[in-house]
Amino acid sequence: MNDLRQLRHFVALAEHGHFARAAEAVNLSQPALSRSIQALEASLACRLLDRHSRGISLTAHGQLVLEHAQRLLAGSRALKNAVSQLGNLEAGELRLGAGPYPAARLIPHALGRLAQRYPRVRVNLSIANWLELRTSLLDDIIELFVADTREFKDDPLLTIEALHRHNGVLFCRPGHPLLQRAHLHLHDVLDYPLAGTQLPQAVEHSLIAASGRAQPLSIQCDNFMVLKTLVGNSDVLSMAPWDVLAEDIHNGRLALLPLAHGALSEQSAYGLVSRAGHSLSPAALAMRAAILEEDRSVSPQQNRPT
């Protein structure tokens, strides 16, 4: 097996694309980093990178080694974390993932619970769409995540715990021209661009059928804070589960569009996802408990707009 240090050096070089910057990142001199990479190439009997005036680029072999090296290093971190955390949450790191909507309310509230109970646990939170999170989970980059789980039904590689469902709503800025109209249908709003995160297939098909648009979203962005700012400062519309909008609606920062009953029938499908057959670390178990507590704290009244 190749030295993990050499793999760590190679990953740093691939990420930085330049020997000087990578050497600084791993606290080595540039010649020492170069020797480490040469030793790795010699042990694998292949060239991993091409050197040029702008820095480096990976060969086909280099790209393959990078993918395996990232998995090995992630597994090594997971092992160290599990050992350091065993019966002791005063140490260790939790690598957590969240979809854009859970990251807007559920996860920050649950993280607050975790931090209050175990202030020394370090948390690395990755926010991405559900497809990217699944890949990160299976590659051991994260240990568990919360996201939309519609696409994961019957996935044998995953363990999924369903969470509270929230009604989907369409929202806009206060003072939007459409607020002057009552009982809107989806086809009534097509004069305005619609922004949103990557849509699950079921939601996308529903919107295509209701709107007649082959591409229902004019703007796709997996950062919900960006979407809220965009909507709040333009006539762009967006949709989201009610739980992440309730505070902004109540405070008058955003407004609900008065869609006719049944015009938007989608609900969230949050789930807490981990790898099937894999034990969670103590920190991950504590985070799971905090997420479930926070999820149970949402009352039915909070789940639907009035």
N, C-alpha and C positions, 0 to 999 in steps of 0.2 A: 504494500500500500504506500502511496506517495505521502511524504511529509505534509501534514495539514498546514504547516507554516508556508510551505511552497505554494500550496493551493490558495491560501489566504493572500499571499503576495500576488499571485496571478490574477485573482479576482479583483484586487485593488487596482492593478494595472489596467485591466479591462474596463473597469468603471471610470477611471480617471483619463485613460487614453494617452497618458504621457508619463515617462519614467520619473521625471523630477517630482511631479505632483503625487504620484503613487508612492514614491519613496518617502516623501514627507508624511503621507497618511499612515504608513505602517512603521514609521520611526526607524527607517534604514537609510544608509547612504545610497546614492544612485548606483555605484559599482556593486554594492552588496545585493541590491535588488536585482540587478542584471545577472549576477552569478546565480541567484536563486532561480530565476526564470530559465536560465540555461541548463541548470541541473534538472529542472522539471522536464524540459524538452528532451534532455538526454535520457532520462529514465523512461519516458514514453516513446522514445525513438521517432519523434515527429516534430515539425516546426509548428509552433502555436501562434506566432504573430509575425507580421511584416513591419519592419521599421522604416519610417520615412521622415521627411523634414518636419511634418506637422505633428508627429507623434508615432502612434502605432495603430495597426488594424489587425483584427483576428483573422487567422486562416480558417478554413472549414474545420480542421482538427481543433483549433483554438476555441471555436464556438461550441463544439461538442464537449470539450473539456470544461469550459466555463459552466455549462448547464449542470454537469455532474458535480463540479467543485462547489457550486452554490448549494446543491442539495446536501452534500457531505458536511459543509460548514454549518448549514442550518441544523442538521441532525446532531452535530457536535454541540452546538449551543443548547439545543433542546435537552440533551443528556446532562450537561452541566447544570442547567436550570433545575431539572427534575431532582438531581442529587442534592443541590444546595437548598432546595425548598422543602425537602422531605421532612415533614413535621415542623417546619420552621419557615414562616412567611416573613421573616425579617430580612430575607435575601432573595435573590432571583429576579427574573424578568418575565413578563407576560407579553407575548406577541399576539395581538388581538386585531381582528378585522371588522369592518362595519360598512354596510351599504350607505349611500348618501342620506336616506331618510332616517334609519336608526341612528346614524351619526349626528343627526340634528337635535335629537332629544333623548331617546332611550339610553344610548350608550354614555353620553356625558353624565346623566343622572346616576346611572349604575356605577360609573367610574368614581363619582364622588363618594358613593357608599364604600367602594373598595378602598379608596385612598384614606378615608376616615378610619377604617378598621385596620388597614395594613399600610401605614404611610411609607414604609421602606421598600415596598415592591415597586419595581420599575416597570412601566407599561409603554410599549411601542404600539401605537394605533395606526393601522393602515386603512384608508378610506378608498373604496373602489366599487365597481359594479360586481354583481354576484358571480359572473363568469371569471373575472380576475381573482376574486377571493377564493373561489373553489380551487383554481390552479395553485394559488399561494398555499392553501391548506394542504393539498396533496404533495406539494414540494417541501413541506415542513418549514415554510417561511413564517406562517402564522399557526397558532394552535387551535383557535376557534374563531368563529365570526357570526355576526347577525346581519342578515340581508333577506331580500325577497327569495323565497324558496320554491316558487312555482315551477321553475325549470329543473328542479332536482328530485321530482317525485320518483320514488323507487330506485334512486341511485344507490347501488350496493356499497359504494365506497364511503358513504356519508351517514352519520347519525344526526337526525333532525328533530328538534323539539319545537313544536309550533308555539308561537306567541300570540298575544292579543291582536285581533283584527281591528283595523280602523277604516272608516269610510273614506273613499276618495272624493276630493272636492276640486273644483276649478277656481282659481283665484286670480286677482288682478290688483292694480293699484287703486287706492281710494280716488274717486273722481273719474274713473274710467268711463267712456261714453256708454258702454254696454250696461252700466249700472242703472241707467235711466229706463231700461226695459225690463219687463217682468216675464217670467216663465220662458226663459231661453232654452233652446235645444242646441245640441252640438253643432248642427249645420248652420245655426245663426251666428256662430262666432268665427266662421272661417275667413272673414275679412281681416282677421288679426293673426299675427304669427303665434304659434304655440311652442313653448320651450319646455323641456323636461329631461329627466335622466334616461338612460337606456331602458327601453320598455321590455318587460317580459312578453313573450309571444302572444299569450292570451290577451293581454291588455292592448298590444299593438293591433291584433286582429279585430278586437272590439272597436277600437278607434277608427280603423280603416273602414269597417262596415258602417259606422255611424256617420263618419265625415265624408266618405267617398274619396278620401285622399290616399294615394298609394304610399306616401310618406307623411304620416300625420304630424311629425315634429318638424318645425322649421329650424329649431336650434336644439342641439343635444349637448348636455353638459352634466357630468356626474358630481358636480359640486353644488349642493343645494343652497349654500350661502350665496354663491354667484347668481343662481336662479332667482332667489328672493330679491336681491339687489337689482337685477335686471328688470323684474316685473315691477318693483316699486318705483322705478325711474323711467318707465316707458309704457306703451300700450300693449306690450307683449303679455300674453297670458301663460299660465302654467297650471299644473295640477299636482296634487300631493296628498298623502294621507292626512286626515284631519289632525292627528295628534301633534304633528310638527308645525302646524299653522295656528293652532288654537290661541296661543299667547299673542301672536302678531295680529290676529283678527280682533281679539278682545281689546287690544291696545290701539287699534285703528291704524296700524302701520300697513296692513293689507286688507283686502275686502274679498268676500265670497261672491262669485257670480251666481245669480238666482236661477240655476238650471231647473227646468221642469222635472218633476218626480220621475226617476228612472232614466233620465238622460245620461247620467254617469253612475253606473251601478257597481263599478270596481271597488274592491277593498284591498287593503294591504295584505301581504302574506308573509310577515316577518317570521323567521325561524332562527333558532340558535343551532349552529352547525359545527360539528366536529368530525374527526375521522372515525369511521366504523372500526371497532376492534382495537382502538388505541385508548389507553388510560390518559386522563387529563392530569396535568401537574397540579400541585396544591394551589398555586396562584390562579390557574385556569378554573379550578373547581370553585374557588372563592368568587371569581368574576362571574361564573355561571350563576351562583346563588344570588349575587347582587343584581344581575340582569333579570332573573325570575322574580325577585322581590319588587323591583321597579316596574316590571310588566304587570304584576298583580295589583299594583297601587293605582292603576288607571281605572277610573270608574266608568260605567256605561255612559254617564252624562258627558264625560270627556271625549267619548268615542264618536259622537255625532254632532254636527253643527245644528244650531237652533235657528 
